[in-house]
């Protein structure tokens, strides 16, 4: 049974935040939250207590330097692919897509 979307978002958010080396407060402030509530708000997003609206999710993704789709990906392997793809330069993205389509056609 897949996890609830809010917990998936929270898991991915925490994963990206830790990889970026940011505290909850730092992430919140850099994404535009008031410093007084930043830590608590990010904590509640990570725990799945509060849901993030898509516009703010985009701001979080920008600060974390991850594609916003990464934050919503249910499958861990898909999340990894989204992250890798999002970090590639345009030319390599095209190559990866070509390779993936070739693999798909051969299966």
N, C-alpha and C positions, 0 to 999 in steps of 0.2 A: 504494500500500500504506500503510494507516494506521500511524502511529507506535505503539510499544509503550505501553500504559497508563501505566507508570511514567514514561516520558519526557514524555508529555502532562501528567501531574500535575506533574512537575518544571518544565516550561515554564510552565504556568499559575501555579504557586506563585511562581516567580521574577518573572513579569510582575506579579502582584499585590503582591509584596513591594517591588519597585522603585517601583511606583505609590504605595505607602503610605509610601515614603521610609524604609524600615527596613533595617538591616543584617541579615545572617543571624543574628548573635548576638542582636540586639534581638528579632527575631521569635521565635526559639527561647525566649528568656527569658520574653517576654510570653505565650507559649503554654504555659509551665510546665516547660520543660526546665531542667536544672541549667546554670548559667552556664558551667561547665567544658566541657560537651559541646555547648552550644547551636549554635555556629557550624558545627562539623563535621557535626552531625546534619542541620541544614537544608541545608547544602551537598550532602550525600549524597542527600537527598530531591530536591533540584533536579537533580542529575545522574542520578537514576534508579538509583543504586547500592543504596539501601534503599527498601523500600516503606513507605508510611505506613498505619497502621491507620485505619479510618474514624473512630473516636472522636477520634483525635488530629487528623485532617484537619478535623473540625468545629471543634476548638479553634483551629487555624491560620486557618480561614475567619473565625471570630469576630474574631480579632485583626486580620485583614486587611480586615474589613468587606466580605466578598464571600460570595455564596451558595456552599455547599460544592459544589454541582453545577458551578459555574464551573471548579473545580479538576480536574474529570474530563471536561469537554466536549472531544471530539475535534475537532469542526469549529470553526474560529475564529469564524465568523459566529454560530453557536449560542452559543459562549462569550460573545461580545459581547452577544447578546440576554439571556442569563441574567444577566449583570452589570447591564445596564440595568434589566431587570425587577426584580431584587433591590434596586435602589436607589430604585425608585419608591414613592411612598406608595400605600396600599391603593386609593384611589379611581382613581388613574391606572393601576394594575395592571388593574383591572376594565375600564377604557376600552380599554387596549391589548389585552387578551384578546378583547373584543368586536370590535375592529377586525381582529384577526388571524383570528378565526373568519369574519367577513364576507368577508375576502379569500380564505380557503380555500374558502368556499361558491361564490364567483364564479369559481373557476378550473376 
